[in-house]
Amino acid sequence: MLRYSLNRLSGIGEYIFQPSDNPDNGNQFESSDQQDYLAVNVYDTVTIENSIINIFTPPNGYYDLPNYTKGRLAATAFRTRQSDNWNYKYYRYDERGRVKKMWLMLDGLELKTVNYEYTSQDMVKSLNYNSGADFKRYRYRYDKAGRLQAVDTYEGPESYDDPSSYQSFTDYEYNPNSFIVTNNFLGGFTGSSLGFFYRRVPA
């Protein structure tokens, strides 16, 4: 079962369609029972009015800065089975509509956060995952054609960004048609490399 509101996916569930799902007036039946759903999306703002079921409670700090969610996905609740507890994702965007921060709330685990930075061409420049003991930072590098050239991991302190503390995690090489021909992972004894061959199909 898929539910749409204003042509936006609002819910996914497993219950049987009701006779009123094909009404003469064009209105669609919409269950308010959370047991009927496996995933629920909220758009614009995280409010009861915008959600088909009332299960959303934004994390601390969610309203500290503008979230720019108008017309965009604001939050998602999801689970694998109807008997499972809910997991959540909340989103913050910048003025250009790019995801700036995501809060990840997984049942039984502490809150996780992912922060994104972008280039002037709207490509991800860096990703910061969580903080403290779980902190990880990734740097993305692109070639002049805008293709992803490498992803580096940060091994330095969280408090500042030391360019000399990055190590290569993976890099890419392309052919003149911008197809990947080589993908290298790590380096040294633990490293590996994948080569790609493209067979030309006759027209």
C-alpha positions as a Markdown table, in Angstrom:
| # | Residue | x | y | z |
|---|---|---|---|---|
| 1 | Met | 0.0 | 0.0 | 0.0 |
| 2 | Leu | 1.3 | 3.4 | -1.0 |
| 3 | Arg | -0.2 | 6.7 | 0.1 |
| 4 | Tyr | 0.3 | 10.0 | -1.7 |
| 5 | Ser | -0.6 | 13.6 | -0.7 |
| 6 | Leu | -0.2 | 16.4 | -3.3 |
| 7 | Asn | 1.6 | 13.8 | -5.5 |
| 8 | Arg | 4.1 | 13.2 | -2.6 |
| 9 | Leu | 4.6 | 9.8 | -1.0 |
| 10 | Ser | 3.1 | 10.1 | 2.5 |
| 11 | Gly | 3.1 | 6.5 | 3.7 |
| 12 | Ile | 3.9 | 2.9 | 3.0 |
| 13 | Gly | 2.0 | 0.1 | 4.7 |
| 14 | Glu | 0.7 | -3.5 | 4.4 |
| 15 | Tyr | -3.1 | -3.3 | 5.1 |
| 16 | Ile | -5.8 | -4.2 | 2.5 |
| 17 | Phe | -7.3 | -1.4 | 0.5 |
| 18 | Gln | -10.7 | -0.2 | 1.6 |
| 19 | Pro | -13.7 | 0.1 | -0.7 |
| 20 | Ser | -13.5 | 3.9 | -0.2 |
| 21 | Asp | -10.1 | 3.9 | -2.0 |
| 22 | Asn | -12.0 | 4.2 | -5.3 |
| 23 | Pro | -14.7 | 6.8 | -4.4 |
| 24 | Asp | -16.7 | 8.8 | -6.8 |
| 25 | Asn | -15.6 | 12.1 | -5.2 |
| 26 | Gly | -11.9 | 11.4 | -5.7 |
| 27 | Asn | -11.1 | 11.3 | -2.0 |
| 28 | Gln | -8.8 | 8.6 | -0.9 |
| 29 | Phe | -9.1 | 6.6 | 2.4 |
| 30 | Glu | -6.2 | 7.3 | 4.8 |
| 31 | Ser | -5.7 | 5.3 | 7.9 |
| 32 | Ser | -4.8 | 7.1 | 11.1 |
| 33 | Asp | -3.7 | 3.8 | 12.8 |
| 34 | Gln | 0.1 | 3.7 | 13.0 |
| 35 | Gln | 0.0 | -0.2 | 12.9 |
| 36 | Asp | -1.0 | 0.1 | 9.3 |
| 37 | Tyr | 2.3 | 1.7 | 8.2 |
| 38 | Leu | 6.0 | 0.7 | 7.7 |
| 39 | Ala | 7.1 | 4.2 | 6.6 |
| 40 | Val | 5.7 | 7.7 | 6.9 |
| 41 | Asn | 6.9 | 10.9 | 5.4 |
| 42 | Val | 6.2 | 14.5 | 6.5 |
| 43 | Tyr | 6.6 | 17.5 | 4.3 |
| 44 | Asp | 6.9 | 21.2 | 4.8 |
| 45 | Thr | 6.8 | 21.3 | 8.6 |
| 46 | Val | 6.8 | 18.6 | 11.3 |
| 47 | Thr | 3.3 | 19.0 | 12.7 |
| 48 | Ile | 0.3 | 16.8 | 13.5 |
| 49 | Glu | -1.6 | 18.5 | 10.6 |
| 50 | Asn | 1.0 | 17.5 | 8.1 |
| 51 | Ser | 1.4 | 13.9 | 9.2 |
| 52 | Ile | -1.0 | 11.0 | 8.5 |
| 53 | Ile | -0.2 | 9.6 | 12.0 |
| 54 | Asn | 1.0 | 11.4 | 15.2 |
| 55 | Ile | 4.4 | 9.8 | 15.9 |
| 56 | Phe | 6.9 | 12.6 | 15.3 |
| 57 | Thr | 8.9 | 14.4 | 18.0 |
| 58 | Pro | 11.8 | 16.4 | 16.6 |
| 59 | Pro | 15.2 | 16.0 | 18.3 |
| 60 | Asn | 16.7 | 18.7 | 20.5 |
| 61 | Gly | 18.2 | 21.5 | 18.5 |
| 62 | Tyr | 16.0 | 20.9 | 15.5 |
| 63 | Tyr | 14.4 | 24.4 | 15.8 |
| 64 | Asp | 17.6 | 26.2 | 16.8 |
| 65 | Leu | 18.1 | 27.4 | 13.2 |
| 66 | Pro | 15.9 | 27.7 | 10.1 |
| 67 | Asn | 15.3 | 24.3 | 8.5 |
| 68 | Tyr | 14.0 | 25.5 | 5.1 |
| 69 | Thr | 11.7 | 22.5 | 4.8 |
| 70 | Lys | 8.8 | 24.3 | 2.9 |
| 71 | Gly | 8.0 | 22.2 | -0.1 |
| 72 | Arg | 10.5 | 19.5 | 0.9 |
| 73 | Leu | 10.8 | 16.3 | 2.9 |
| 74 | Ala | 11.0 | 17.3 | 6.6 |
| 75 | Ala | 11.0 | 13.9 | 8.4 |
| 76 | Thr | 10.6 | 10.2 | 7.8 |
| 77 | Ala | 9.6 | 7.4 | 10.2 |
| 78 | Phe | 10.4 | 3.9 | 9.1 |
| 79 | Arg | 10.6 | 0.3 | 10.3 |
| 80 | Thr | 11.0 | -3.2 | 8.8 |
| 81 | Arg | 8.0 | -4.9 | 10.5 |
| 82 | Gln | 4.8 | -3.6 | 12.0 |
| 83 | Ser | 5.8 | -5.0 | 15.3 |
| 84 | Asp | 9.1 | -3.0 | 15.4 |
| 85 | Asn | 9.5 | 0.3 | 17.1 |
| 86 | Trp | 9.9 | 3.4 | 14.8 |
| 87 | Asn | 13.1 | 4.9 | 13.6 |
| 88 | Tyr | 13.3 | 8.5 | 12.4 |
| 89 | Lys | 15.2 | 10.8 | 10.1 |
| 90 | Tyr | 14.8 | 14.6 | 10.3 |
| 91 | Tyr | 16.2 | 17.0 | 7.8 |
| 92 | Arg | 17.5 | 20.6 | 7.7 |
| 93 | Tyr | 18.2 | 22.3 | 4.3 |
| 94 | Asp | 20.0 | 25.5 | 3.4 |
| 95 | Glu | 18.5 | 28.4 | 1.4 |
| 96 | Arg | 19.4 | 26.6 | -1.9 |
| 97 | Gly | 17.5 | 23.4 | -0.9 |
| 98 | Arg | 20.5 | 21.3 | -0.2 |
| 99 | Val | 20.4 | 18.9 | 2.8 |
| 100 | Lys | 22.5 | 20.6 | 5.4 |
| 101 | Lys | 21.9 | 18.3 | 8.4 |
| 102 | Met | 20.2 | 15.0 | 9.0 |
| 103 | Trp | 19.3 | 13.6 | 12.5 |
| 104 | Leu | 19.1 | 9.8 | 12.6 |
| 105 | Met | 17.2 | 8.3 | 15.5 |
| 106 | Leu | 17.5 | 4.5 | 15.5 |
| 107 | Asp | 15.6 | 2.5 | 18.1 |
| 108 | Gly | 17.9 | 1.5 | 20.9 |
| 109 | Leu | 20.8 | 3.7 | 19.8 |
| 110 | Glu | 21.9 | 7.2 | 20.6 |
| 111 | Leu | 21.0 | 10.0 | 18.3 |
| 112 | Lys | 23.3 | 10.3 | 15.3 |
| 113 | Thr | 23.8 | 13.4 | 13.1 |
| 114 | Val | 25.2 | 13.9 | 9.6 |
| 115 | Asn | 26.3 | 17.4 | 8.4 |
| 116 | Tyr | 27.0 | 18.3 | 4.8 |
| 117 | Glu | 29.0 | 21.0 | 3.1 |
| 118 | Tyr | 28.8 | 21.8 | -0.6 |
| 119 | Thr | 30.9 | 23.4 | -3.4 |
| 120 | Ser | 29.5 | 26.3 | -5.3 |
| 121 | Gln | 28.4 | 23.8 | -7.9 |
| 122 | Asp | 26.1 | 22.0 | -5.3 |
| 123 | Met | 28.4 | 19.0 | -5.0 |
| 124 | Val | 29.1 | 17.5 | -1.6 |
| 125 | Lys | 32.4 | 18.8 | -0.4 |
| 126 | Ser | 32.6 | 17.2 | 3.1 |
| 127 | Leu | 30.5 | 15.1 | 5.4 |
| 128 | Asn | 30.7 | 15.1 | 9.2 |
| 129 | Tyr | 29.2 | 12.1 | 10.9 |
| 130 | Asn | 28.2 | 12.4 | 14.6 |
| 131 | Ser | 30.6 | 13.8 | 17.2 |
| 132 | Gly | 32.7 | 12.5 | 20.1 |
| 133 | Ala | 33.9 | 8.9 | 20.0 |
| 134 | Asp | 31.8 | 8.2 | 16.9 |
| 135 | Phe | 33.1 | 11.2 | 15.0 |
| 136 | Lys | 34.0 | 10.7 | 11.3 |
| 137 | Arg | 34.8 | 13.2 | 8.6 |
| 138 | Tyr | 35.0 | 12.6 | 4.8 |
| 139 | Arg | 36.3 | 14.9 | 2.1 |
| 140 | Tyr | 35.1 | 14.6 | -1.5 |
| 141 | Arg | 37.3 | 15.8 | -4.4 |
| 142 | Tyr | 36.2 | 16.3 | -8.0 |
| 143 | Asp | 38.1 | 16.7 | -11.3 |
| 144 | Lys | 37.6 | 19.6 | -13.7 |
| 145 | Ala | 34.8 | 17.8 | -15.4 |
| 146 | Gly | 32.9 | 17.6 | -12.1 |
| 147 | Arg | 33.4 | 13.8 | -11.7 |
| 148 | Leu | 34.1 | 12.3 | -8.3 |
| 149 | Gln | 37.8 | 11.9 | -8.2 |
| 150 | Ala | 38.5 | 10.7 | -4.6 |
| 151 | Val | 37.0 | 10.4 | -1.1 |
| 152 | Asp | 39.4 | 10.9 | 1.8 |
| 153 | Thr | 38.9 | 10.1 | 5.5 |
| 154 | Tyr | 40.0 | 12.4 | 8.3 |
| 155 | Glu | 42.3 | 11.1 | 11.0 |
| 156 | Gly | 42.8 | 14.4 | 12.9 |
| 157 | Pro | 41.1 | 16.0 | 15.9 |
| 158 | Glu | 37.4 | 16.9 | 15.6 |
| 159 | Ser | 37.9 | 20.4 | 16.8 |
| 160 | Tyr | 39.6 | 21.6 | 13.6 |
| 161 | Asp | 40.2 | 20.6 | 10.0 |
| 162 | Asp | 43.8 | 19.8 | 9.4 |
| 163 | Pro | 44.5 | 19.2 | 5.6 |
| 164 | Ser | 47.5 | 17.0 | 6.4 |
| 165 | Ser | 45.3 | 14.6 | 8.4 |
| 166 | Tyr | 43.4 | 13.2 | 5.5 |
| 167 | Gln | 44.0 | 9.8 | 4.0 |
| 168 | Ser | 42.8 | 8.4 | 0.8 |
| 169 | Phe | 39.8 | 6.0 | 1.1 |
| 170 | Thr | 38.9 | 5.5 | -2.5 |
| 171 | Asp | 39.7 | 7.2 | -5.9 |
| 172 | Tyr | 38.4 | 6.9 | -9.4 |
| 173 | Glu | 39.8 | 7.0 | -12.9 |
| 174 | Tyr | 37.6 | 7.6 | -16.0 |
| 175 | Asn | 37.9 | 7.0 | -19.7 |
| 176 | Pro | 37.2 | 9.8 | -22.3 |
| 177 | Asn | 33.5 | 8.9 | -22.2 |
| 178 | Ser | 33.4 | 9.5 | -18.4 |
| 179 | Phe | 32.9 | 5.8 | -17.6 |
| 180 | Ile | 34.8 | 4.5 | -14.5 |
| 181 | Val | 37.8 | 2.4 | -15.6 |
| 182 | Thr | 39.6 | 2.0 | -12.2 |
| 183 | Asn | 38.4 | 2.2 | -8.6 |
| 184 | Asn | 41.1 | 2.0 | -5.9 |
| 185 | Phe | 40.4 | 1.4 | -2.3 |
| 186 | Leu | 42.7 | 2.3 | 0.6 |
| 187 | Gly | 46.4 | 1.5 | -0.1 |
| 188 | Gly | 49.2 | -0.8 | 0.8 |
| 189 | Phe | 48.7 | -4.3 | 2.1 |
| 190 | Thr | 44.9 | -3.8 | 2.8 |
| 191 | Gly | 44.2 | -1.9 | -0.4 |
| 192 | Ser | 42.4 | -3.2 | -3.5 |
| 193 | Ser | 41.7 | -2.1 | -7.0 |
| 194 | Leu | 38.8 | -2.8 | -9.4 |
| 195 | Gly | 39.1 | -2.4 | -13.1 |
| 196 | Phe | 36.1 | -2.0 | -15.4 |
| 197 | Phe | 35.8 | -3.0 | -19.1 |
| 198 | Tyr | 33.0 | -1.8 | -21.3 |
| 199 | Arg | 32.1 | -3.8 | -24.3 |
| 200 | Arg | 30.9 | -1.8 | -27.3 |
| 201 | Val | 27.5 | -2.8 | -28.5 |
| 202 | Pro | 26.9 | -2.5 | -32.2 |
| 203 | Ala | 24.3 | 0.0 | -33.2 |
